[in-house]
Amino acid sequence: LVVRYNGAFYPSLGFRVICDYLHVPATHILVTPGRHIILRGAQRPGADSPRDIVIPIDRQGNMIINYIGAWERFKHYPLERILAASNKRIEREILQEELAGKIVVIGDVSTGTSDVGAVPLDASFPLSGLHRNVIHTILTENFLGELFVPEMLLIEAVLLGLLLVLALRFGSRAFAIGALGLAVGYVSLGILGFLYGHVIANLVRPLLMLIFAT
């Protein structure tokens, strides 16, 4: 969201758009690397009173994007329709009504464009969509958090402790079944934490640890 250069912070395109849209001047932005960015007094369109928005970031100023879906998930307007509306009053009025108060991202999706890359939901995603997803994540405050290293180490220590108890108290077959249940239970909790708590946990490392320990 922000990049530090020569003692100052510079906003990314999507973040700057959000600040303008919510009427948050630079003096009302508090950046704490490794923790959060606070937009103080953000004024949402139609809201009765301003409120603070707290955006979790890492030490480099990165926010985890909570993708709303594939490219088709957002509404698109072809450029030829916009151009045609300049000469058609009714079409122009329809567009004015549909786009009033909205944030519009203009992107090149023509054949052969190089502004395409891989995202978690699509191997060939028009990268102008990154800005839209950043904007949508902040507007909805639907943020994703990531467990820190000490928290993951604590979880792994608990898993190893439970595995040790299984090894000391049960025979080989029951121990193997218990170890499998421990792995399935951890994955299930990780998925539930992501879906309902918006928390991302490392799944691969604890599973490898359980396999080798078993």
N, C-alpha and C positions, 0 to 999 in steps of 0.2 A: 504493500500500500504506500509506503514512504521509503525514500532512500536518503541516507545521510551523506552529505557532501560539503566539505569545508565548514563544518560546524552547523550546518543548516539542514532541514528536512525538506525534501521535494516530493510532492504527491504524484502517484500514478494517475493515468487518465480517468479511470473509473472512480477512484477515490476523490479526485478533484470535482468531478461531476456531482457526486453525492453531497459534498460539502456545499456546493453552490445550490443544489436542489433543496437542501434542508436549511439553507441560510445560516451556515456555520462559518464565521470568519476564521482566519488563521489564529487569531488571539484566543479563540475558544477551543482549540485542539490541543489536547494533552497527550504526548507520546511517551510511553514508558516501555523501552525495548525489553522484549522477553515476557511482557505481561499484557499490555493492552494499549489501545488508542481510545481516548474518550472524546466524543463530540458533545461539547457542553451546549445545552440549550437548543438542541436540534428541533426545528419547527416543521413538523410534518404537514402536508397539505390537508386541510380539513380538521386538524387536531385542535382541541380547545386551548392547550397550553404546551409550551416547549418542554422537552425532557432530554436527559442525557442518554447517549448511545455508547455502550462499552464494547469495543471490538477486540477480541483476543488476537495477539500477534506473537511471533517468536522474536528472537534477538535480532534478526535481520529485517524485521518489519513485515514479515509475510503473514498473510491470513489464509487459512485453509478454506478453499472455495466449496461451498455446499451447492453442487450442481443441481439445478431444478429438473434437468432431463436432457434428452437429445436435442439436436439443432431445431427440430420441428416443434419443440415444446413452446417456444416463443412465437408470437405473432409476427409475420413478415409482410412487408409491403414492397413489391417490385418497383424499381426506379421508374419504369415506364408509366406506372400508374400515377406516381407523383408528378411527373412531367405532363402527363395528359390532363391532370387536374388543374393545371395553370390556365387552361383554355376552356374548362368546363365548370361553370359556377356550381352546379349541383354536386358534382364529384368533389369539388374543392371544399364545399361546406360539410360534406360527409366526413372528409379527412380531418378537417378542423375540429369537428365534434369528437371524432374517435381519438385524436391525438392530443386533445387539450389536457394540459397538466401532466403529460407523459414524458418520459425520457426516451429519446430515440437514438439508437446507435446505428451509424451508417457504415456498412461493410462491403468489401468487394468479394463477391462469391462467384465471379465469372470463371469460366473454364480456363485452367492453366494458371490461376492465381497461386502464389507461393505462401499466402497467409493462411495456411492450413497446418494443423498439427494434431497430435494425439492427446486426448483427455481421458479420464477414467471411464467415460460413457461412450466414447466414439474414437476410432482410430484415425479418422480424417475429419476433424472438426474445424470449421471456419473460426479462426482465432479472434475475430471481432466479438464472437460469442463469449469470450472470457470476460470482457468488460461488462457485458450484460449480466453474467452470473455473479460477478463481484458486486455490482450494483444491487441485484436482487437479494443477495445474501445479507447485505448491510441494511437494506430497506426493511426486510422481513425480520431482521435480527435473529435469523435462523443459523446461528454460528455453530461450528464444529470445534470441539476442544480435543487436545491430544494429551494423553497421560505422560507425565514427566518421567525422567529416568529413575529417580528414587521411588516413585509410585510403582513403576513396572518391576523394579528389583524387589519391592515388598511383595507384590503379587506372585512373582516367581519363587520367592522364599516360602510363601504359604503353600504353593503347589508342591514344592519339593518336600516340605514338612508333611503334607498329607500323603504323599507317595511313600515317604519313609514309614509312616504309621501303617499303611497298607502292607508294606514289605515285611514289617515286624510281626504283624498280627495274623496274616492270612497265608495260605499255601499258594503255589505257583499259579494255578488256574484262577482262583479267586482274585489273586493280586493282579493278574493280567486284565481280567474283566474290570476290576476297580480302576486300574490305570487308564483303560479305555474310557470308562465313565468319567474320569477326571478330565480327560482331554475334551470329550464331547461337552461336558458341563462348562468348561472354560470357554470354548468356542461359542456355545449358546449364550453365555453371559456377555461375551464380547459383542455378539450380534444385537442382543437386546439393548446393551448400552449404547450402541451406535444408533439404533432405530428410535429409541425413546429418550435416551439421555444425551444424544449428540456428542458422544465421547468416542474417540478413536483409540483403541488399544492395540498393541503389537500382538498379533496372533501367531506369527511364524516362529519367533524365537522361543516363547514358552512351550510350543508344541514340540519343537526340536529338542528342547531341554528334557521334556517328559519322555520322549522316545529314547534318547540316549541313556537317561537315568534308569528307565525301565530295563 
